[in-house]
Amino acid sequence: MHTDSNDVFWMVLVADGAVQVDFSQQRASLRVTGLPVFDDHDIANSLTGGLGLPGGLGFSYPHIPPVAPARAIVSFDVEWNGATAMADINNMSQRFKGSFLQTNTTIEWAAEQPGFRFQSEPANPSRNLISVLGREQSGVFFGAPPPLESRLQYVACGAYPPTPSCQLDVNQWNWYLTNKIDPAAPVLMLGDGSQMMTAQQYVQARADAGLF
């Protein structure tokens, strides 16, 4: 694909619902249908906007003739499912950390342009060489703690948003907060503490009560 109009290299926007991730269940999907793209024939013409690459530039690339880009439509379905290996990385010196799952993955791909159409074989797990699903923090985001509701949901429910939070009563949320996250945090006093709520509702109730 071309460099996008916003100068993002080989990237294109897709619909919000095209990507679904449930890291706690070791699942993710990327499903796109009817995406307009350019077929640039080869990487040299993609990088040069169809001008090709002349020879004799002093490095070991052959002459590549210019090929004008052609408009095309692509559809694809990538499915990550189930972990075969796991790794946690925390590199303080390079400000990078993350949790990664090596997964089983399949992909189906179709492309069409005037005079040509390609359709991949049906999803076939045996074709996968290696694929990884991960959650990472780096650069300016390194060390930045997740929001309180995300941390509470993880320690209590074993899942991160956008997976829906489990529901616990206020006393239970207070216990997870003070025993797993911040022992100095003031507890939320709400009736007898038996009211059921999600992690997000609990954090909002704390904010309404002036507890941060």
ChimeraX attribute file (.defattr): number of C-alpha atoms within 10 A of each C-alpha:
attribute: neighborCount
match mode: 1-to-1
recipient: residues
	/A:1	21
	/A:2	21
	/A:3	15
	/A:4	12
	/A:5	8
	/A:6	8
	/A:7	9
	/A:8	10
	/A:9	12
	/A:10	11
	/A:11	12
	/A:12	15
	/A:13	7
	/A:14	13
	/A:15	9
	/A:16	7
	/A:17	9
	/A:18	12
	/A:19	13
	/A:20	15
	/A:21	17
	/A:22	16
	/A:23	22
	/A:24	13
	/A:25	13
	/A:26	19
	/A:27	19
	/A:28	18
	/A:29	18
	/A:30	16
	/A:31	17
	/A:32	17
	/A:33	15
	/A:34	13
	/A:35	14
	/A:36	16
	/A:37	17
	/A:38	16
	/A:39	21
	/A:40	23
	/A:41	16
	/A:42	15
	/A:43	14
	/A:44	20
	/A:45	21
	/A:46	21
	/A:47	17
	/A:48	14
	/A:49	17
	/A:50	20
	/A:51	16
	/A:52	21
	/A:53	18
	/A:54	13
	/A:55	13
	/A:56	10
	/A:57	10
	/A:58	6
	/A:59	7
	/A:60	8
	/A:61	12
	/A:62	11
	/A:63	13
	/A:64	15
	/A:65	14
	/A:66	18
	/A:67	17
	/A:68	16
	/A:69	19
	/A:70	13
	/A:71	14
	/A:72	19
	/A:73	17
	/A:74	20
	/A:75	16
	/A:76	18
	/A:77	16
	/A:78	17
	/A:79	19
	/A:80	21
	/A:81	20
	/A:82	16
	/A:83	18
	/A:84	11
	/A:85	10
	/A:86	13
	/A:87	10
	/A:88	12
	/A:89	11
	/A:90	14
	/A:91	11
	/A:92	11
	/A:93	6
	/A:94	10
	/A:95	14
	/A:96	17
	/A:97	18
	/A:98	15
	/A:99	15
	/A:100	19
	/A:101	22
	/A:102	19
	/A:103	22
	/A:104	21
	/A:105	25
	/A:106	19
	/A:107	20
	/A:108	16
	/A:109	17
	/A:110	16
	/A:111	19
	/A:112	17
	/A:113	16
	/A:114	9
	/A:115	5
	/A:116	8
	/A:117	12
	/A:118	11
	/A:119	13
	/A:120	11
	/A:121	10
	/A:122	10
	/A:123	16
	/A:124	11
	/A:125	12
	/A:126	9
	/A:127	10
	/A:128	13
	/A:129	8
	/A:130	9
	/A:131	13
	/A:132	15
	/A:133	21
	/A:134	14
	/A:135	11
	/A:136	14
	/A:137	16
	/A:138	15
	/A:139	10
	/A:140	9
	/A:141	12
	/A:142	17
	/A:143	13
	/A:144	9
	/A:145	10
	/A:146	11
	/A:147	9
	/A:148	15
	/A:149	19
	/A:150	19
	/A:151	21
	/A:152	26
	/A:153	23
	/A:154	17
	/A:155	14
	/A:156	20
	/A:157	18
	/A:158	15
	/A:159	20
	/A:160	20
	/A:161	16
	/A:162	11
	/A:163	16
	/A:164	14
	/A:165	22
	/A:166	15
	/A:167	19
	/A:168	18
	/A:169	16
	/A:170	24
	/A:171	18
	/A:172	14
	/A:173	24
	/A:174	20
	/A:175	14
	/A:176	17
	/A:177	22
	/A:178	14
	/A:179	12
	/A:180	13
	/A:181	14
	/A:182	10
	/A:183	12
	/A:184	9
	/A:185	13
	/A:186	13
	/A:187	16
	/A:188	19
	/A:189	13
	/A:190	13
	/A:191	8
	/A:192	9
	/A:193	14
	/A:194	12
	/A:195	13
	/A:196	16
	/A:197	17
	/A:198	20
	/A:199	26
	/A:200	18
	/A:201	15
	/A:202	22
	/A:203	21
	/A:204	15
	/A:205	17
	/A:206	17
	/A:207	12
	/A:208	10
	/A:209	12
	/A:210	9
	/A:211	13
	/A:212	11
